[in-house]
Amino acid sequence: MPNVVTANRLIDGIVVYLAPDGSWTERLNAARLAKTEEETKALEAEAAKAVALRKVVAVYPMAVTVQHGDVTALSVRERIRASHRTTLTKDWYDVPL
């Protein structure tokens, strides 16, 4: 089963995925896929560098499926995170208290 590596961008908390070029992307379909445990460990090691540079936090591998080129998170939790509905938007800041 393939995996991607996910994290939260430190500057704004947005869910991101490690991309093939080593950058971080908000799009799950643009994430680098790991097909073996060794590849997953290599992605985690690369992601650890971004943690050390304080670019991302909470790095971990996430199981996905790939059907017709579309990458989908297996767990409900990760599908919710991938939808980016777990972070505050500017609209929330404008709500009077």
BELTAUR-V630839 format. One record per backbone hydrogen bond with DSSP energy under -1.0 kcal/mol. NH is the residue of the N-H (numbers start at 1). CO is the residue of the C=O. Records with the same first field share a line. If there is no record, write none. Layout:
NH->CO  CO
This chain:
3->34
4->62
6->60
7->16
8->57
9->14
10->55
13->9
16->7
17->25
18->5
19->23
22->19
25->17
30->27
31->28
32->18
34->3
40->36
41->37
42->38
43->39
44->40
45->41
46->42
47->43
48->44
51->47
52->48
53->49
54->51
55->50
57->8
60->6
62->4
64->2
65->72
67->70
70->67
72->65
74->63
79->75
80->76
81->77
82->78
83->79
84->81
85->80
92->89
94->90
